[in-house]
């Protein structure tokens, strides 16, 4: 790796690390807060709408699935983005989410005795409003005994708004004090549907993953019913007759009983057809409405014969170039004249008994409140941040980029570690090599210094003998001896100079 590449890798590693740290902090902090909402006091805290994007207080499009539809003093529709209400027979609609922090509404329940009290079942428990949905002032979750907070269905006592049953994945829960406290009354299997009998308010029917159960004493005792006569039911109609008439919808057809469930008959008109919704007209118990896929049927003789009134056609989305499948999931009637159906693709209304249908545009049903009046629960806001919806659609691209960034972070970290180890190895080799050279130079210097000293001593010894010879030999020999002495002195000076240089070299090696 070149030094320039190494520097670029370190810069990339640093910034990816910082961005990944920010991303992980957002996820970990928001996740920790969601795990401990009560400990941090955010379970019932709210934040003003003026600090939040407008998208949380506006409906972006109308084709949200209708997950619950009930009529009382007003008409209520539960969707995956909250609750809608019409107080003028469906002419205008308002979104009423004030106080909700879970907008995924699975079930709604109200009764004629207390029409302004309404309950909403969600993934995070049950919300209660005492002013027809203007404010959802109460929230019931684990702290009230509702251990399984995902609510599949609700059944409110027809004559007592304090008695409420909830169908959950953990069985059936009962409250006798308007939701303030809950206790389990059935736990053998998950329950998807629960409904009071119209003939006797002490009787309830419930159905789930393992069949149908019934209680005749307000939930104190439950027993399995109709195991060999009717498949698992997805809905039931009970008529206030003697004996009680029952109509059950299943995935394999419509089953009818005219003696309180002792005997059952499969309606030949809907054999092997999944029935998705049913309703009896309150003022005329012989008129029954039924939906199969997108087809709407009516019977005027208690289900002996049926007539298909209309079919909700697939609608074409010109912008996306796709068609939208419509499946009717709920039927409701208001004032014995206006019919409403909730579908997988929005809400529809009919003013002529189901002959024709008009799609209700919910996009204009926004809150008519100022930014200061609109509020969102902090738990909802933290959930939006944790899931990325708060940041918009680009967040999912950021998740992918962050994941890729973590991979790059790991790779660059490995490269940097490898390069540093290699560099450290090379430095160690260079240090070892330099030390060897210094040792060799020092040893050579010492040897040369010793030899130079020996030569100097020999020259001095020879000089002494020459001086003695000069006294003994003749004049001519003395001249030659003087010449030899001169050469020896020159050699001795050079040796002294060499010894001085070696001393300086030895000093430099020590430093």
Residue pairs with C-beta under 8 A, 6 or more apart in sequence:
1 9
1 415
1 419
6 416
6 419
9 412
9 415
9 416
10 412
10 416
12 408
12 412
13 409
13 412
13 413
13 416
16 405
16 406
16 408
16 409
16 412
17 409
19 402
19 405
20 402
20 405
20 406
20 409
23 398
23 402
26 385
26 386
27 386
30 382
30 383
30 385
30 386
31 386
33 40
33 42
33 382
34 379
34 382
34 383
34 386
37 43
37 379
38 143
42 378
42 379
42 382
43 379
44 139
44 377
45 377
45 378
45 379
46 375
46 376
46 377
46 378
47 375
47 376
47 377
47 378
47 381
48 371
48 372
48 374
48 375
49 56
49 57
49 369
49 371
49 372
49 373
49 374
49 375
49 376
50 371
50 372
52 376
52 381
53 390
56 376
56 384
57 366
57 367
57 369
57 374
58 366
59 81
59 95
59 362
59 363
59 364
59 365
59 366
60 363
61 363
62 346
62 359
62 360
62 361
62 362
62 363
63 324
63 345
63 346
64 79
64 80
64 81
64 346
64 362
65 79
65 80
65 329
65 342
65 343
65 344
65 345
65 346
66 77
66 78
66 79
66 329
66 330
66 342
66 343
66 344
66 346
66 347
67 78
67 79
67 80
67 104
67 105
67 106
67 107
67 329
67 342
68 76
68 77
68 78
68 105
68 106
68 107
68 108
68 330
68 342
69 75
69 76
69 77
69 78
69 108
69 330
69 331
69 332
69 340
69 341
69 342
69 347
70 76
70 108
70 109
70 110
70 118
70 332
71 332
71 333
71 334
71 340
72 110
72 111
72 112
72 115
72 118
73 87
73 115
73 116
73 132
74 85
74 86
74 87
74 115
74 132
74 133
75 85
75 86
75 89
75 90
75 332
75 334
75 340
76 83
76 84
76 85
76 108
76 110
76 118
76 133
77 83
77 84
77 85
77 93
77 342
77 347
77 362
78 105
78 106
78 107
78 108
78 120
79 103
79 105
80 103
80 104
80 105
81 103
82 95
82 96
82 97
82 100
82 103
82 105
83 95
83 96
83 97
83 100
83 105
83 108
83 120
83 133
84 93
84 94
84 95
84 96
84 347
84 362
84 365
85 93
85 94
85 96
85 132
85 133
86 92
86 93
86 94
87 132
89 334
89 335
89 338
90 334
90 338
90 340
90 349
90 360
92 365
93 360
93 362
93 364
93 365
94 365
94 366
94 367
94 368
95 362
95 365
95 366
95 367
96 129
96 133
96 134
96 367
97 103
97 136
97 367
98 134
98 135
98 136
98 367
98 369
98 374
98 375
99 127
99 129
99 135
99 136
99 137
99 139
99 375
99 377
100 120
100 122
100 127
100 136
100 377
100 380
101 124
101 139
101 376
101 377
101 378
101 379
101 380
101 383
102 122
102 123
102 124
102 125
102 127
102 380
103 122
103 380
104 122
104 123
105 120
105 121
105 122
106 121
106 122
106 123
106 150
106 151
106 152
106 153
107 119
107 120
107 121
107 151
107 152
107 153
107 154
107 167
108 118
108 119
108 120
108 121
108 154
109 118
109 119
109 121
109 154
109 155
109 156
109 164
110 117
110 118
110 119
110 156
111 117
111 156
111 157
111 158
111 159
111 161
112 158
113 158
113 159
113 160
113 161
114 161
115 132
116 129
116 130
116 131
116 132
117 128
117 129
117 130
117 161
117 178
118 128
118 129
118 132
118 133
119 126
119 127
119 128
119 129
119 154
119 156
119 164
119 179
120 126
120 127
120 128
120 129
120 136
121 151
121 152
121 153
121 154
121 166
122 149
122 151
123 149
123 150
123 151
124 141
124 149
125 139
125 140
125 141
125 142
125 146
125 149
125 151
126 139
126 140
126 141
126 146
126 151
126 154
126 164
126 166
126 179
127 136
127 138
127 139
127 140
128 136
128 137
128 138
128 139
128 140
128 178
128 179
129 135
129 136
129 137
129 138
130 137
130 138
138 179
140 146
140 175
140 179
140 180
140 182
141 149
142 149
144 179
144 180
144 181
144 182
145 173
145 181
145 182
145 183
146 166
146 168
146 173
146 182
147 170
147 184
148 168
148 169
148 170
148 171
148 173
149 168
150 168
150 169
151 166
151 167
151 168
152 167
152 168
152 169
152 190
152 191
152 192
152 193
153 166
153 167
153 191
153 192
153 193
153 194
153 195
154 164
154 165
154 166
154 167
154 194
155 164
155 165
155 166
155 167
155 194
155 195
155 196
155 204
156 163
156 164
157 163
157 164
157 196
157 201
158 196
158 198
158 201
159 201
161 178
162 175
162 176
162 177
162 178
163 174
163 175
163 176
163 218
164 174
164 175
164 178
164 179
165 172
165 173
165 174
165 175
165 185
165 194
165 204
165 219
166 172
166 173
166 174
166 175
166 182
166 194
167 191
167 192
167 193
167 194
167 206
167 208
168 190
168 191
169 190
169 191
170 184
170 187
170 190
171 184
171 185
171 186
171 187
171 188
171 189
171 190
171 191
172 184
172 185
172 186
172 187
172 191
172 194
172 206
172 219
172 222
173 182
173 183
173 184
173 185
174 182
174 183
174 184
174 185
174 219
175 181
175 182
175 183
185 215
185 219
185 220
185 222
186 206
186 213
186 219
186 222
188 210
189 208
189 209
189 210
189 211
190 208
190 209
190 210
191 206
191 207
191 208
191 213
192 207
192 208
192 209
192 234
193 205
193 206
193 207
193 208
193 233
193 234
193 235
193 236
194 204
194 205
194 206
194 207
195 204
195 205
195 206
195 235
195 236
195 238
196 203
196 204
196 238
197 203
197 204
197 205
197 238
197 244
198 238
198 239
198 240
198 244
199 238
199 239
199 240
199 241
199 242
199 244
199 260
200 216
200 244
202 215
202 216
202 217
202 218
203 214
203 215
203 216
204 214
204 215
204 218
204 219
205 212
205 213
205 214
205 233
205 236
205 238
206 212
206 213
206 214
206 215
206 222
207 213
207 232
207 233
207 234
207 236
208 232
209 232
211 224
211 227
211 232
212 224
212 225
212 226
212 227
212 230
212 232
212 233
213 222
213 223
213 224
213 225
214 222
214 223
214 225
214 261
215 221
215 222
215 223
225 261
226 261
226 264
229 255
229 263
229 264
230 248
230 250
230 255
230 264
231 250
231 251
231 252
232 250
232 251
233 248
233 249
233 250
233 255
234 249
234 250
234 251
234 275
234 276
235 248
235 249
235 275
235 277
235 278
236 246
236 247
236 248
236 249
237 246
237 247
237 248
237 278
237 279
237 280
237 288
238 244
238 245
238 246
239 245
239 246
239 247
239 280
239 285
240 285
241 285
243 258
243 259
243 260
244 260
244 261
245 256
245 257
245 258
245 285
245 302
246 256
246 257
246 260
246 261
247 254
247 255
247 256
247 257
247 278
247 280
247 288
247 303
248 254
248 255
248 256
248 257
249 275
249 276
249 277
249 278
249 290
250 274
250 275
251 274
252 271
252 272
252 273
252 274
253 266
253 267
253 270
253 271
253 272
253 273
253 275
254 266
254 267
254 269
254 270
254 273
254 275
254 278
254 290
254 303
255 264
255 265
255 266
255 267
256 264
256 265
256 267
256 303
257 263
257 264
257 265
267 303
267 306
269 306
270 290
270 292
270 306
273 292
274 292
274 293
275 290
275 291
275 292
276 291
276 292
276 293
276 327
276 328
276 329
277 290
277 291
277 328
277 329
277 330
277 331
277 341
278 288
278 289
278 290
278 291
278 331
279 288
279 289
279 331
279 332
279 333
280 287
280 288
280 289
281 287
281 288
281 289
281 333
281 336
282 333
282 336
283 336
285 302
286 299
286 300
286 301
286 302
287 298
287 299
287 300
288 298
288 299
288 302
288 303
289 296
289 297
289 298
289 331
289 333
289 339
289 354
290 296
290 297
290 298
290 299
290 306
291 297
291 328
291 329
291 331
291 341
293 327
293 328
294 311
294 312
294 313
294 314
294 325
294 326
294 327
294 328
294 343
295 308
295 310
295 311
295 328
296 308
296 309
296 310
296 311
296 312
296 328
296 341
296 354
296 357
297 306
297 307
297 308
297 309
298 306
298 307
298 309
298 353
298 354
299 305
299 306
299 307
309 353
309 354
309 355
310 350
310 354
310 355
310 356
310 357
312 326
312 328
312 341
312 343
312 348
312 357
313 326
314 323
314 324
314 325
314 326
315 323
315 324
315 326
315 345
315 359
316 322
316 323
316 324
317 323
317 324
324 345
325 344
325 345
326 343
326 344
326 345
327 343
327 344
327 345
328 341
328 342
328 343
329 342
329 343
329 344
330 341
330 342
331 339
331 340
331 341
331 342
332 339
332 340
332 341
332 342
333 339
333 340
334 340
337 351
338 349
338 350
338 351
339 349
339 350
339 351
339 353
339 354
340 347
340 348
340 349
340 350
341 347
341 348
341 350
341 357
346 359
346 360
346 362
347 359
347 360
347 362
348 357
348 358
348 359
348 360
349 357
349 358
349 360
350 356
350 357
350 358
367 374
381 390
384 390
385 391
388 395
388 396
388 398
388 399
389 395
391 398
438 509
441 505
441 509
442 506
442 509
445 502
445 505
445 506
445 509
446 506
448 498
448 502
449 499
449 502
449 503
449 506
452 495
452 498
452 499
452 502
453 499
455 491
455 495
456 492
456 495
456 496
456 499
459 488
459 491
459 492
459 495
460 492
462 488
463 485
463 488
463 489
463 492
466 481
466 484
466 485
466 488
467 485
469 477
469 478
469 481
470 478
470 481
470 482
473 481
